[in-house]
């Protein structure tokens, strides 16, 4: 590669004369086994032949193949508006008690949300701890309204 003797390459490793005086030091040959293996890999790669790769252990087996191939072949499923679990809308401590109209105004929600909540009998924030996510879909809340309401509820809980 270069004509300069002071530069180390894979074929000509650096000269470590300082280590030769240590007890038990033996020169392994013109190059170390690690450098020889690296040089062999580079030669194999340049020839276009694949070097022997290490053993690959796959713990997932066919499960991972099925997950990746079926996802690519099948079209994406439609998003479900109705949450599958009956998780409560309010998880954790409730925020301060206030009428729904004040809640909607304070947390900058649309009047559509307050109209739907009041129409379904929720007049104050005290009853919000009893609302479950599927009930919001039954009240015809859109996914964006549900997301906005959940963000407002987190802020409301932080005010407690």
C-alpha positions as CSV (number, residue, x, y, z in Angstrom):
1,X,0.0,0.0,0.0
2,X,2.7,2.5,1.0
3,X,6.5,2.5,0.7
4,X,6.9,4.0,4.2
5,X,8.2,1.5,6.7
6,X,6.8,3.5,9.7
7,X,3.2,2.9,8.7
8,X,1.5,-0.3,10.0
9,X,-1.0,-2.2,7.7
10,X,-2.9,-5.5,8.0
11,X,-0.1,-7.2,6.2
12,X,2.7,-5.5,8.2
13,X,1.6,-4.9,11.9
14,X,3.4,-2.4,14.1
15,X,6.7,-3.4,15.6
16,X,6.6,-3.7,19.4
17,X,10.2,-4.1,20.3
18,X,9.5,-2.9,23.9
19,X,7.4,-6.0,24.6
20,X,10.1,-8.6,23.6
21,X,11.9,-8.2,26.9
22,X,8.9,-9.2,29.0
23,X,8.9,-12.7,30.5
24,X,6.7,-15.1,28.5
25,X,6.5,-12.9,25.5
26,X,6.6,-14.8,22.2
27,X,6.2,-13.6,18.7
28,X,3.2,-15.4,17.2
29,X,4.5,-15.0,13.7
30,X,4.8,-12.1,11.3
31,X,1.2,-11.1,12.2
32,X,-1.1,-11.8,15.1
33,X,-4.0,-14.3,14.6
34,X,-6.5,-11.5,14.9
35,X,-4.9,-9.5,12.1
36,X,-4.6,-12.7,10.0
37,X,-8.3,-13.4,10.4
38,X,-9.2,-9.8,9.6
39,X,-7.0,-9.9,6.5
40,X,-8.6,-13.2,5.4
41,X,-12.1,-11.8,5.8
42,X,-11.1,-8.8,3.7
43,X,-9.6,-11.0,1.0
44,X,-12.8,-13.2,1.0
45,X,-15.0,-10.1,0.7
46,X,-12.9,-8.8,-2.2
47,X,-13.2,-12.1,-4.0
48,X,-17.0,-12.0,-3.6
49,X,-17.2,-15.1,-1.5
50,X,-18.9,-15.0,1.8
51,X,-16.7,-15.6,4.9
52,X,-17.8,-18.1,7.4
53,X,-20.3,-16.3,9.6
54,X,-20.9,-17.2,13.2
55,X,-23.8,-19.4,14.3
56,X,-27.1,-17.6,14.4
57,X,-29.5,-18.8,17.1
58,X,-33.1,-17.8,16.5
59,X,-35.3,-18.1,19.6
60,X,-38.5,-16.9,17.9
61,X,-38.4,-19.5,15.0
62,X,-41.4,-19.4,12.7
63,X,-43.3,-16.9,14.9
64,X,-41.1,-14.0,13.8
65,X,-41.3,-15.1,10.1
66,X,-45.0,-15.3,10.2
67,X,-45.3,-11.9,11.9
68,X,-43.1,-10.2,9.3
69,X,-44.3,-11.9,6.2
70,X,-48.1,-11.7,6.9
71,X,-47.8,-8.0,7.8
72,X,-46.2,-7.3,4.4
73,X,-48.7,-9.4,2.5
74,X,-51.9,-8.4,4.2
75,X,-53.3,-4.8,4.0
76,X,-53.3,-2.8,7.2
77,X,-56.4,-3.4,9.3
78,X,-58.8,-0.6,9.8
79,X,-58.4,1.3,13.1
80,X,-61.0,0.5,15.6
81,X,-62.7,3.5,17.2
82,X,-64.1,1.5,20.1
83,X,-61.4,0.7,22.7
84,X,-61.4,-3.0,23.4
85,X,-60.9,-2.7,27.1
86,X,-63.3,-1.2,29.7
87,X,-60.6,1.0,31.2
88,X,-61.9,3.9,33.2
89,X,-61.4,7.3,31.7
90,X,-60.0,8.7,34.9
91,X,-57.2,6.6,36.4
92,X,-55.8,7.8,39.7
93,X,-57.0,10.7,41.9
94,X,-59.7,13.0,40.7
95,X,-59.1,16.7,40.2
96,X,-61.2,19.6,41.7
97,X,-65.0,19.4,41.6
98,X,-66.5,21.7,38.9
99,X,-69.4,21.8,36.4
100,X,-68.7,20.3,33.0
101,X,-69.1,23.7,31.3
102,X,-66.4,25.1,33.6
103,X,-64.2,22.1,32.9
104,X,-64.5,22.5,29.1
105,X,-63.8,26.2,29.3
106,X,-60.8,25.9,31.7
107,X,-59.1,23.1,29.7
108,X,-60.0,24.6,26.3
109,X,-62.1,21.8,24.9
110,X,-64.8,22.2,22.2
111,X,-68.4,22.8,23.1
112,X,-69.3,19.6,21.3
113,X,-67.6,17.7,24.2
114,X,-69.6,19.5,26.9
115,X,-72.9,19.1,24.9
116,X,-72.4,15.4,24.5
117,X,-71.4,14.9,28.2
118,X,-74.4,16.9,29.5
119,X,-76.7,15.3,27.0
120,X,-75.7,11.9,28.5
121,X,-76.2,13.1,32.1
122,X,-72.7,14.1,33.2
123,X,-73.1,17.5,34.7
124,X,-70.0,17.7,36.9
125,X,-66.5,16.4,37.0
126,X,-67.4,14.3,40.0
127,X,-69.0,11.7,37.8
128,X,-66.1,11.5,35.3
129,X,-64.3,8.9,37.4
130,X,-67.2,6.5,36.5
131,X,-66.9,6.9,32.7
132,X,-65.3,4.1,30.8
133,X,-63.6,4.4,27.4
134,X,-66.2,2.3,25.5
135,X,-69.0,4.5,26.8
136,X,-67.4,7.5,25.1
137,X,-67.7,5.7,21.7
138,X,-71.3,4.8,22.5
139,X,-71.9,8.5,23.1
140,X,-70.5,9.0,19.5
141,X,-67.3,10.7,20.6
142,X,-64.7,10.9,17.8
143,X,-61.2,9.6,18.4
144,X,-59.8,13.2,18.4
145,X,-62.4,14.2,21.0
146,X,-61.5,11.2,23.2
147,X,-57.8,12.1,22.9
148,X,-58.5,15.8,23.8
149,X,-60.6,14.8,26.7
150,X,-57.9,12.4,28.1
151,X,-55.3,15.2,27.9
152,X,-57.6,17.6,29.7
153,X,-58.3,15.0,32.4
154,X,-54.6,14.5,33.0
155,X,-54.2,18.3,33.4
156,X,-57.3,18.3,35.6
157,X,-55.8,15.6,37.8
158,X,-52.6,17.5,38.1
159,X,-54.5,20.5,39.5
160,X,-55.8,18.5,42.4
